[in-house]
């Protein structure tokens, strides 16, 4: 059995480099945008990774210049530093593109199509299939927009599955590691899914990471939906509070 008919349709659009979800004429911020308010380990990890990527590029370019017999002048050092400064964004965009290719191949599979798997996405997709064979989850829908009109947020579910008669909220990741905020994301999607489709709040959620470079590299973590829902509510409350005026006007 697939999904029931939604109570309301959820639209999606890009606006000023962010995602908005719409119900009727009302716009809602995305779950991921809201979770940026807490950042946490992801922010720290990204800062460390960006610094290392820039330093690695700087070393590589200097060594290349010296091996070519070039003198390191202020001019070419400036060019090297500019290139290194752009390197983290370049690598991040490449990783995002690869993640999209893996997600698209998974969506094709869920829809019953022959997956169009780009060569660079093959390992990620194969790791998804390896997880599927072991998971015990029946997937009934792929990419699905949902929104909580009550609480004012929206998002796109990567997939919805079932174990017996119970809905399971599924979220795919192609990052190097899973993070605590991933659990909050799943809890938020469960709330939005419940409202959008008029079903009881799902009490099962799973985040699955598919490695992109090593065969058999997948990691699945089940979410404590009660605890994650509490944490999500605090994050949402903090986000909304930070949008209010915090300074007293004399």
Secondary structure, DSSP 8 states (H G I E B T S, - for coil): ------SS--EEEEETTEEEEEETTEEEEEHHHHHTTT-THHHHHHHHHHHHHHHHHHHHHHHHHHHTT----HHHHHHHHHHHHHHHHHHHHHHHHHHHHHHHHHHHHHTTS-----GGGHHHHHHHHHHHHHH--EEEE-SEEEEETTTTEEEEESEEEEETTEEEEEEEE-SSS--HHHHHHHHHHHHHHHHHHT------EEEEEE-SSSTT-EEEEE--HHHHHHHHHHHHHHHHHHTS--S---
